[in-house]
Every structure is written in structure tokens, then in C-alpha cells.
Amino acid sequence: MVLAQEQARPVLEPASASEQVSTPLSTLEPPFFSQPAGFHTGSIELHLVHPDPEAAIYYTLDGSEPDEDSPLFETTIAIHDRSNEPNHLSLIPTNFIEGARGWSPPSDIIRKATVVRARAYHDGSWSPTVTGTFFVYPEGPDSYSLPVVSIVTDSLNLFGEEHGLYVPGVSYIQGADATGNYVQRGEEWERPASFEFFETDGTPVLNHDIGIRIHGGFTRRFPMKSLRLYSRSDYGQSRFLYPFFHDLEDENFNRLILRQSGNDFGHTMFMDAAAQSLVRHFNMDTQAYRPVIVFLNGEYWGIHNIRERYDKHYLERVYGADPENIDYLTGPGIADEGTNTHYNQLTGFVRSFDMGDPENFDEVTTLMDLDNYLDYYSAQIYYGNSDWPQNNIDFWRLRVPYDPQAPAGLDGRWRWLLYDVDRSLGYATGPDFDMIGWITSEINPVHQQRWPNQLFRGLLENQNFFHDFINKVSDHLNTAFTPERVAMVVDSLKTPLLPVIDEHIGRWVNHRSRERWDALVANMFRYAEERPGYVRQHLQDHFNTDFQIGGKQHFDIGSEASITLNVSENDHGYIRINTTDIEPRTPGVSHDTWPWSGIYFSEVPLSVEAVSRPGYEFSHWDVDTNGKIVSGATDLTEKLTGNGNEMIGLSGLALF
């Protein structure tokens, strides 16, 4: 059955408990269900039970809070597969935009579940509300290969004209796409809801009340929206206590995001996740990811990405940072937490003093974590992310004096956070996009402002930093960003979506077709194959010319040069080139490691270090052609360095 555009759309009538947090909890216990919420293969008869036989139980099936005007439970509630019932909430327009980002109804009838909310009343007291979502499908727990999240709230909280978060509503100005209820922010635009999480085997593992808000910037206006989830004691449970993410040990979260993949909505639905997954091992923060299926008030709402949210609570959980003693900035230095005083001192110092002077640059190393900064820039360069650095750039520090002995994040220096990189890996720019020109231009081409590139340009005045930058990019192109590894990561994120993407495309017709989704994913593989060569060429194009910073001619990097490394015995030791360990635990280095080859630049010195495993001692280097031989070394941290020409000769370098 295809739903025509002119089909009647539902009108939501106010419910008595709309847009309010539940009444204060009393000592009256909540009712409970005779059947577990979750997945069932056939229809069920649900009983609502309370320990006090004198208590009255009121319930609703529309997501609203039960009250004295709600149905009184008397016999049973028949629950069956409702999927053939007419679509309801999915027929409500969530924007008035024309074109690819405009709202359209689902292409067909969508799956539905039954949401039951119940409260007990006795002797003037109300119990807390209990919520359960019941999915009755022939496949039962095998209905979805991904976890399922059910968000239940009064429909007016999401779709009401006055206070609905998800719709243009009363805040919309005709013709102004950046207006609407969905662009409103703050606590007054938070709504109470119930959150249920069902694992991939259908097991219900979490069920409690939360607050929800719309999340994001530009993408708030999209038909499908991201939801920010707040777990706080006001709703009864102060934390999400569950290990949502397989690659994290954490199981205590203050806030989470149900992300609709940002700008990637209508495209692959995992672009940002792929970009961040590629660099989990870098010295910078990335947001954990897990794809889930979401139901809103019992209607199928499609694939979302459950993500961590960066804020002071994240920094407390991950670093142990005092959340009330941080500076958290965005963009040109706008303070979300704390102040921008220290950051302005950093940028002012870089602008005012010669960074070529070692003493001046040493001061900078006490103000910002340069290794973090270089990893962060290397990633953005590879991604071709043109929505940065004039946008989507956050950084933070613990507000303490610099302490070189403190762990990363607690030493008082600035660190950068990776987020919103969904316009990457071929989404908005091709593999030939010149990010080197983008980040070294004096004026940002989007905002026509100087601040986005000022700090980076200033640091490039220092030759050591410049060499570290070139080598950091080269190290990552040789390991994390090899075509084979990028293709492997993309494929690992594509595969879990294969069983569920068709239903999602039917729900959100902005994707157009499965064939188009396949083509967009295929484009990511093409990007992976072609991007490294373009990045290397752009480095040469800019830095082997008359490129200047501060009126000074800049340093050349020379031509591409291949280096081949080998070890005498694999289990005796390994080689570290610059800051990258050449061994299988480094992403992008194969298990069949040796000999290993990488591409660097002839005028940029490298550092090559022999690292012995326990029970072994470094002996010497052998070089088979035209190389500098270092022999007889016993120091386990012996380093081999030289100028560009010497490094070219290191083909066949071997550790013994």
C-alpha cells in the first residue's frame, strides 16, 4: 500500500498529562506487567497487576501519562501485530523544505508496536508510571539484527504545534527553513520520555524515564532528527547504566545521542561512524558508535546511531577531569564551559612571537598538546572535511597550570575533539579535494575570516613542527589510511546494516533507493583507493613552491621517497618510525609485517628506532645500499636520523 502525499494527516489532541514530568513519586508501588515487554511471536493477553488489590490501575496506549481520565484496567489488554494499521505519527510533516531534504511520508505501511503505560492510584496517591513496548512479529526476537530502542512520550511532546520538539510548530516562519520548534534549545525544550533498550537477541536490558531534546546544528531542520537523551535523578535514574558500546569498558553514561547520521542522513547512515572508527587509536577523542533501530511511540522510525556526547560529564568520565574546572571552547574560542582567557593567550602568543625561535615554540608546547593537534589535523586532512575548521571544531583543557607529569587531558594543555565528520570520505568532496590548500590559506573560503587557520599557520613557522606535521600525515597514510584498511573498516560498518537498510529506506524515502545507497557506499571504497596519492601530491604542490608564511619562504619537502624496513627475527623486536610502531597491533600494519615499506619525503628527516622485546637486546643496523650504517649499538632506544638524502638510501634497513 502506497501512501499518497494528499492522504489525511493526523491531528493531535491535547492529553491531560502532556509535556509534564510525572507527578512526584509516592510510596505506592507501581503496577507490573504479566508479560515481559519486548518481542513476541504471537498475540498476547496482557494483565496489569498490583500488590494492593484495592489500588486502581489506569493505563494508556498512546504514549501519554495515565491519569484519572485514562482507561481503568479491568480485564486484559489484547496485544497483537499492529503493523497493518494505518500509519499515524509518520504522516506528520517534520519540516516544510522542498527537495531532497524535505519531509515525505513513508513509501508504505511501516511496522508498529504497542506501547503500554500504567500507573496505580490508591487513597489519594499515584504510583510511578511503568512503560513497556510490545513487538508482536512472526520473527519474534529475530525481527532485527540490531539493538532496538523504544522512546515513548506524550505525542504532543514531539509533534504538538505549541511545544512539539520534532515539528516546525508555532516557531516556524514561512519560508525560513532555519526556524521552527526543532531549532529551540535549553531546558524549556526538554521533554519527559521513557527509554527502553533491547539487545540484538531481543533481551530487554534497560527501561527508565529520561529527558529528550533535539540535537545538532544545521541538521535539526532535516525530516529525521537526532535526539539527545538525558538520564538524571529528576526522572528517577541519574545514569544510563549499561555497556552500550562493544569497544568501551564504560557502562555509566550521563547523556547519549540517538544520531540520524547528521548530513549523511539520506546517504550511507554511517559516514561519521566510519571516519571516527578509522582513528580510534589516535591521540584524540572519538565518539563511540553503535547502530540501532528506533521506534517512537510504537512506530518504526528507522536506523539511528547511538553515540557519546562531548560535554563536561564526558570529560569527567573519560579523563577524571573536574567537570566544574574545565575550559571547553568551540569555533573561534566561544566558551561553552569556563572561559577563553587561556586560549586567547595561546593564540595571541603565536600571532605575536616568532615561532621559528625555539624558546618561543617551547612555550607553546606547554600550552597545547601538539601530538593530539597533529593527529587531529591529519585525520581531517585525509577526510577532505570542508565543513571544518571554520565549523565543527571543539577543544578543551583542565584549568590547572601545566604539569608535564600529569596524564593526557589533566596536564593543563589544550586538546581537540573529533566530531561531526559526516561530510567526509567522499560525501561532500572528492578524493582530489585539496585540504592542504584549505587549511593553509590565510582567509577561510567559507567565512572569509582569518581565525580558522591562524593557529596552524603560525605553528608552521617552526621547522620542527613542520617536519612533525609532514611525518605525522605520512605515518597515517602508510598505516591507518591505507586503502586496504579503510576498505576493511567501511565494510565492517556496512555489513551490519545490510539486513535493515531496505526497511529504513522505505521509511525515509530521502534515500530514494537501495541502488543509490549501494552506490554511495561504493564511492567510499573508491575514495579509500585514491585519496592517499592526492594528499601526497597536494603536500608537494604547496610546500615545494613559493609558499610563504609571515612573509618568509617556507621549507621544501622534496620528492616522494620509499623506505623499506626489516627485522632479523619477528619475535626479537620491532621498529618505530617517527611515532608509529611497525607491528601488527598498530592499525594498518599487517600481521605479515616484514619487510615493511612506506612513502615519505626526501627533504624531511625521519626518526627510526629499534625496540627490543623482553629478553632481547638491540645489536646493530644493516643497510644494503647507499645508507648510513649504525652498528654495535646496545642502547635499546638507539635512533637513526639523518637528512633527506641519507634517508632515501634506507631501502633494506634491517634491525638485528
Salt bridges, closest charged atoms under 4 A:
ASP52 OD2 - HIS122 NE2 3.60
GLU85 OE2 - HIS80 NE2 3.66
GLU85 OE1 - ARG82 NE 3.04
GLU139 OE1 - ARG111 NH2 3.11
GLU190 OE1 - ARG213 NE 2.88
GLU190 OE2 - ARG232 NH1 2.32
GLU199 OE1 - ARG290 NH2 2.80
ASP247 OD2 - ARG280 NE 3.39
ASP250 OD2 - ARG317 NH1 2.70
ASP272 OD2 - ARG307 NH1 2.77
GLU308 OE2 - ARG317 NH2 2.40
ASP311 OD2 - ARG255 NH1 3.21
ASP311 OD2 - ARG309 NH1 3.03
GLU324 OE2 - LYS312 NZ 3.11
ASP327 OD2 - ARG397 NH1 2.99
ASP327 OD1 - ARG399 NH1 2.74
ASP354 OD1 - LYS552 NZ 3.48
ASP369 OD2 - ARG413 NH2 3.81
ASP369 OD2 - ARG415 NH1 2.79
ASP371 OD1 - LYS472 NZ 2.73
ASP375 OD1 - LYS472 NZ 3.39
ASP375 OD1 - HIS476 NE2 2.71
ASP411 OD2 - ARG413 NE 3.09
ASP420 OD1 - ARG259 NH2 2.62
ASP422 OD2 - ARG259 NH2 2.53
ASP434 OD1 - HIS538 ND1 3.85
ASP434 OD2 - HIS542 NE2 2.62
GLU442 OE2 - ARG450 NH1 2.42
ASP502 OD1 - ARG514 NH1 3.16
ASP518 OD1 - ARG514 NE 3.11
GLU530 OE1 - ARG526 NH1 3.40
ASP571 OD1 - HIS572 NE2 3.60
ASP581 OD1 - ARG576 NE 2.46
ASP581 OD2 - ARG585 NH2 2.80
GLU583 OE2 - ARG585 NE 2.23
GLU583 OE1 - ARG613 NH2 3.12
GLU609 OE1 - ARG576 NH1 3.44
ASP622 OD1 - HIS620 NE2 3.50
